[in-house]
């Protein structure tokens, strides 16, 4: 009688037995880390660490987005200077946040005002929110870098490079981290005694308003660019040199925001995936609504033509506005929040012109005004969504949001005024009239982003 089950006919057993053996080995394997946890815990830890590092990388890539937006909306003679500043502020943010900033923001609190431990961040600090502290540090670093780079746009085309180095360091090392400690570090704003504390899911206030307030103070301290206003105060537009760079920059920022907001959940396993999905959808809807409304409002009431730079800033306005409430509102409400952001950015830019404040890239309307709006929107639109106390129309929540916005505003205006005032007195904040006229690329760096074609080469025979 012929044997039915030959070795050849049982090849399929390999595909069953191999995974079974590997799975059994994993169940009895020793943990890979010092903590005493099972394989499921280790898998969760690894998954969440990977999630945080990927989303942090997306936020890091936003530095390129800011660089292109700012370069595109300013003149070609200052392009090298703009790009250099966007590079160097992340260099400084990295070192400052490693040495001091992280400790001030997330260290053991001193009465809710400032962190006092964790300087010169290293792995010995253990885990934070279930992931290695260095992964958490990297995620928070890229946010610190974002706050610093917002300032450069409003102060573009007339700021000394040396002055930029100084204020970029102090923003990343002190001003941003202390404000952040009050909220994300478990400080006094997070624990306001109203039954609910101040809330900001991904940074409309912590990141964008901080950067926006400092941008406003910096622009006021500097004064407008040469030729921006006539003697009688009439504004004169100074067009940027590359709308292509601006569009590319906005798309990079839009992409980066899918790390900025969803990554702020700080986990992806289990029910976190539902929150992350909601945040991603809300982020995108608000951006689209902000861009559309800015287009329509400018077209009908301001420029009388479809204006691309305004529409691009409308997208950014929607993104900033939804950053605080993105985990607490419905998709329908995210559209409303983004749409209002689009209105704010159009009329915010007009308001600055009336006040004779020169902001070449509309950093203040985008980041400050919409940062404030998005933060207050939590108290107006928030639903429970598993977050106790965050309920639409909750008077205590609205009061908490107002206190937080005001407190951060006072802190940034006070520290920013001291910082920029001191730089102005000690080293000088603004370049000379001649340097500004010739362009910062040549005068500050001795190079051009767009050099003229070489006509002849010395020593080369005709």
C-alpha positions in Angstrom: 0.0 0.0 0.0 1.4 3.4 -1.0 2.1 5.8 1.9 -0.1 8.9 1.6 1.8 11.3 3.9 5.3 11.5 2.4 7.8 14.1 3.5 7.3 15.9 0.2 3.6 16.0 0.6 4.0 17.5 4.1 6.1 20.5 3.0 3.3 22.8 4.1 4.1 21.9 7.7 7.2 24.0 7.5 5.0 27.1 7.1 3.0 26.2 10.2 5.8 24.9 12.4 8.4 27.7 11.9 6.1 30.5 13.1 4.9 28.4 15.9 8.4 27.6 17.1 9.5 31.3 16.8 6.3 32.5 18.7 6.9 29.9 21.5 10.5 31.0 21.8 9.5 34.7 22.1 7.0 33.8 24.9 9.8 32.4 27.0 12.5 34.8 26.0 14.1 37.1 28.5 13.2 40.8 28.3 15.6 42.8 26.1 15.6 45.7 28.6 16.4 46.1 32.3 12.8 46.5 33.3 10.8 43.4 34.1 8.1 43.2 31.5 6.7 40.7 29.2 7.0 40.4 25.4 3.7 42.3 24.8 4.9 45.2 26.9 8.2 45.2 25.0 6.5 45.1 21.7 4.2 48.0 22.7 7.2 50.0 23.9 9.1 49.4 20.6 6.0 50.2 18.5 5.4 53.5 20.3 9.0 54.4 20.2 9.1 53.8 16.5 5.9 55.9 16.1 7.4 58.8 18.1 10.7 58.7 16.1 8.8 58.7 12.7 6.5 61.5 13.6 9.4 63.5 15.1 11.3 63.1 11.8 8.3 64.5 10.0 8.3 67.5 12.3 12.0 67.9 11.8 11.4 68.1 8.0 9.1 71.1 8.7 12.4 73.1 9.1 12.8 72.8 5.3 9.2 73.9 4.9 9.7 77.0 6.9 13.0 77.7 5.1 11.3 77.5 1.7 8.2 79.5 2.7 10.4 82.3 4.2 12.8 82.4 1.3 10.1 82.4 -1.3 8.2 85.3 0.3 11.3 87.5 0.6 13.7 88.9 -2.0 16.3 87.0 -3.7 19.1 89.2 -2.3 18.4 87.7 1.2 17.9 84.1 0.3 21.2 82.7 1.7 20.6 84.6 4.9 17.1 83.2 5.3 18.2 79.6 4.6 21.2 80.0 6.9 19.0 81.1 9.8 16.6 78.2 9.4 19.6 75.9 9.5 21.3 77.5 12.5 18.2 77.8 14.7 17.9 74.0 14.7 21.6 73.6 15.4 21.2 75.9 18.4 17.9 74.4 19.4 19.4 70.9 19.5 22.3 71.9 21.8 20.3 74.3 24.0 17.4 71.9 24.5 19.7 69.1 25.3 21.7 71.0 27.9 19.0 73.2 29.5 15.7 73.4 27.7 14.4 69.8 28.3 15.2 70.1 32.1 13.4 73.5 32.3 10.4 72.0 30.5 10.1 68.5 31.8 12.2 68.3 34.9 10.8 68.1 38.5 8.7 71.1 38.9 9.4 74.0 41.3 6.0 75.1 42.4 4.7 74.6 38.8 6.9 77.3 37.3 10.1 75.7 36.1 11.7 72.3 35.8 14.8 71.7 38.0 16.2 68.3 36.9 17.3 66.4 33.9 20.0 68.7 32.6 22.2 67.4 29.8 19.7 64.8 28.9 20.8 61.1 28.9 19.4 57.6 28.9 19.8 57.3 32.7 16.6 59.2 33.1 14.7 56.1 32.2 11.4 55.9 30.3 8.9 58.7 29.8 5.3 57.9 28.8 6.4 54.3 28.2 9.2 55.1 25.7 12.9 55.8 26.2 13.6 59.3 27.4 15.9 60.0 24.5 13.0 59.2 22.0 10.7 61.6 24.0 13.5 64.2 24.1 13.9 64.0 20.3 10.2 64.5 19.8 10.1 67.5 22.1 13.3 69.0 20.5 11.7 69.3 17.0 8.9 71.3 18.6 11.4 73.6 20.3 13.0 74.1 16.9 9.7 75.0 15.3 9.0 77.7 17.9 12.4 79.3 17.3 12.1 79.3 13.5 8.8 81.1 13.5 10.5 84.2 14.7 12.9 84.5 11.7 10.1 85.0 9.2 8.7 88.1 10.8 12.2 89.6 11.3 13.4 88.7 7.8 15.5 90.9 5.5 16.8 93.3 8.2 18.2 91.4 11.2 21.9 90.9 12.0 23.0 87.3 11.7 24.9 87.6 15.0 21.8 88.9 16.7 19.8 86.0 15.4 22.2 83.5 16.9 21.7 85.1 20.3 18.0 85.2 20.4 17.6 81.8 18.8 19.6 80.3 21.6 17.7 82.0 24.4 14.3 81.1 22.9 15.2 77.4 22.8 17.0 77.3 26.1 14.7 79.4 28.3 11.7 81.2 26.9 10.0 78.3 25.1 10.8 75.6 27.7 9.5 77.5 30.7 6.2 78.4 29.0 6.0 74.7 28.0 6.6 73.6 31.5 3.5 75.4 32.7 1.4 73.3 30.3 3.1 70.1 29.0 5.4 69.8 32.0 2.6 69.5 34.4 3.0 73.1 35.7 0.5 75.5 37.1 -1.5 76.1 34.0 -2.1 72.3 33.5 -3.4 72.1 37.1 -5.5 75.2 37.3 -8.0 74.8 40.2 -11.2 74.9 38.1 -11.9 71.2 37.9 -10.2 71.4 34.5 -6.8 72.8 33.6 -5.5 74.6 30.5 -5.2 72.2 27.5 -3.3 72.4 24.3 -3.0 69.0 22.6 -0.2 69.7 20.1 0.9 73.3 20.6 -1.3 76.1 19.2 -0.1 78.0 22.3 2.9 76.1 23.5 4.6 76.3 20.1 2.9 78.6 17.7 1.7 81.4 20.0 5.1 81.5 21.8 6.8 81.8 18.4 4.2 84.3 17.3 4.4 86.6 20.3 8.2 86.7 20.0 7.9 87.3 16.3 5.6 90.3 17.0 7.9 91.8 19.6 10.9 91.3 17.3 9.2 92.9 14.3 8.1 95.9 16.4 11.6 96.3 17.9 13.2 96.2 14.5 10.8 98.4 12.6 9.7 98.0 9.0 12.0 97.2 6.1 13.2 100.2 4.0 10.4 101.2 1.6 7.7 99.1 3.2 5.7 102.2 4.1 5.6 105.7 2.6 6.2 108.8 4.7 2.5 109.2 5.2 2.2 105.6 6.3 0.8 104.0 3.1 1.9 100.4 2.8 3.9 99.3 -0.3 4.0 95.6 -1.1 7.4 94.0 -1.4 6.8 90.8 -3.4 8.8 87.7 -2.6 11.1 86.3 -5.3 9.8 82.7 -5.7 6.2 81.5 -5.4 7.5 78.1 -6.4 9.6 77.8 -3.2 6.7 79.1 -1.2 4.3 76.4 -2.6 6.8 73.7 -2.0 7.4 74.9 1.5 3.7 74.9 2.4 3.3 71.3 1.1 6.3 70.2 3.2 4.7 71.9 6.2 1.3 70.3 5.5 3.0 66.9 5.4 5.0 67.6 8.5 1.8 68.5 10.4 0.8 64.8 10.2 3.7 64.2 12.5 3.2 67.3 14.6 -0.4 66.6 15.5 -0.9 62.8 15.4 2.5 62.3 16.9 1.4 64.3 20.0 -0.7 61.3 21.1 2.8 59.8 21.9 1.4 56.3 21.3 -0.1 54.3 18.5 -1.1 51.0 20.2 -4.7 50.0 21.0 -7.2 52.8 21.4 -4.5 55.4 20.6 -4.9 54.5 17.0 -8.5 55.9 17.1 -7.3 59.2 18.5 -4.4 59.4 16.0 -6.8 58.8 13.1 -9.2 61.5 14.3 -6.3 63.9 14.7 -5.0 63.3 11.2 -8.4 63.8 9.6 -9.1 66.9 11.7 -5.7 68.3 10.8 -6.3 67.9 7.1 -9.8 69.2 7.0 -8.9 72.3 8.9 -6.0 73.0 6.5 -8.3 72.6 3.5 -11.0 74.8 5.0 -8.5 77.5 6.0 -7.1 77.6 2.4 -10.5 77.8 0.8 -11.9 80.5 3.0 -8.7 82.6 2.7 -9.0 82.3 -1.1 -12.6 83.4 -1.2 -12.4 86.2 1.3 -9.3 87.7 -0.3 -10.8 87.3 -3.8 -14.2 88.9 -3.0 -13.2 91.6 -0.5 -9.5 92.4 -0.7 -7.4 91.6 -3.8 -10.4 91.1 -6.1 -8.4 88.3 -7.7 -7.5 84.7 -6.6 -4.3 85.3 -4.6 -2.0 82.3 -4.2 0.2 83.6 -1.3 -2.9 84.4 0.7 -4.4 81.0 0.0 -1.2 79.3 1.1 -1.2 81.3 4.4 -4.8 80.2 4.8 -3.7 76.6 4.7 -1.1 77.3 7.4 -3.6 79.2 9.4 -6.0 76.3 9.4 -3.2 74.0 10.5 -2.1 76.2 13.4 -5.7 76.7 14.6 -6.5 73.0 14.7 -3.3 72.1 16.5 -4.6 72.6 20.0 -8.1 71.1 19.6 -7.4 68.4 17.0 -8.0 65.5 19.5 -11.0 67.1 21.1 -13.3 68.1 18.3 -15.4 66.4 15.6 -14.3 66.6 11.9 -17.2 68.9 11.2 -16.1 71.3 13.9 -12.5 71.1 12.6 -13.7 72.6 9.3 -15.3 75.5 11.2 -12.1 76.1 13.2 -10.0 76.0 10.0 -12.4 78.3 8.1 -12.3 80.9 10.9 -8.5 80.6 10.8 -8.7 81.5 7.1 -10.6 84.7 7.8 -8.2 85.6 10.7 -5.1 85.3 8.5 -6.5 87.7 5.8 -7.6 90.4 8.1 -4.8 89.9 10.5 -2.3 90.8 7.8 -4.4 94.0 7.0 -4.4 94.9 10.7 -0.6 94.7 10.9 -0.3 97.0 7.9 -2.6 99.5 9.6 -0.4 99.4 12.7 2.8 99.8 10.5 4.2 96.5 11.6 6.2 94.8 8.9 5.9 91.0 8.9 7.2 89.8 5.5 5.7 86.2 5.7 2.6 86.9 7.9 4.1 84.9 10.7 2.1 86.8 13.3 -1.4 86.3 11.7 -0.6 82.6 11.0 1.1 81.6 14.2 0.1 84.1 16.9 -3.5 85.0 16.0 -4.5 81.6 14.9 -2.6 80.0 17.8 -4.8 82.0 20.2 -7.9 81.2 18.2 -7.2 77.5 18.1 -6.5 77.4 21.8 -9.8 79.1 22.7 -11.6 76.8 20.3 -11.1 74.0 22.8 -13.5 75.6 25.2 -16.0 76.3 22.5 -16.1 73.1 20.4 -14.5 70.3 22.5 -16.4 67.1 23.0 -15.7 64.5 25.6 -13.8 62.1 23.3 -12.5 60.3 26.3 -10.9 63.4 27.8 -12.6 64.3 31.1 -13.7 67.9 31.4 -13.2 68.9 27.8 -16.8 69.6 26.9 -18.1 72.2 24.5 -19.4 75.3 26.2 -17.8 74.4 29.6 -17.4 77.8 31.3 -14.5 76.5 33.4 -12.7 75.2 30.4 -13.1 78.5 28.5 -11.8 80.4 31.5 -8.8 78.1 31.8 -8.0 78.6 28.1 -8.2 82.4 28.5 -5.9 82.4 31.5 -3.4 80.2 29.6 -3.4 82.4 26.5 -3.0 85.5 28.6 -0.2 84.1 30.8 1.9 82.8 27.9 1.3 86.2 26.1 2.6 88.2 29.1 5.6 85.9 29.5 6.6 86.1 25.9 6.1 89.9 25.6 8.0 90.5 28.8 11.0 88.2 28.0 11.0 89.0 24.3 11.1 92.8 25.0 14.0 92.3 27.4 15.8 89.9 25.0 15.5 92.0 21.9 16.0 95.3 23.8 19.2 94.0 25.3 20.5 92.7 21.9 19.7 96.1 20.3 21.7 97.9 23.0 24.7 95.6 23.3 25.4 94.2 19.9 22.8 95.8 17.6 19.7 94.1 16.2 19.4 95.6 12.8 21.8 95.8 9.8 22.7 99.2 8.4 20.7 100.9 5.7 23.4 100.2 3.2 23.6 96.5 4.1 19.8 96.2 3.9 19.8 97.9 0.5 22.5 95.7 -1.0 21.1 92.5 0.6 22.1 90.4 3.5 23.5 87.6 1.4 26.5 89.8 0.2 26.8 92.0 3.2 26.4 89.3 6.0 27.8 86.2 4.3 29.8 87.3 1.3 27.9 85.0 -1.1 24.7 85.0 -3.2 22.0 82.4 -3.5 21.7 83.3 -7.2 25.1 84.5 -8.4 25.5 85.9 -11.9 26.7 83.5 -14.6 30.5 83.5 -15.0 31.4 85.3 -18.2 35.2 84.8 -18.0 37.6 82.8 -15.9 40.9 84.4 -14.9 43.9 82.6 -16.5 41.8 80.9 -19.1 42.9 81.8 -22.6 40.2 83.2 -24.9 
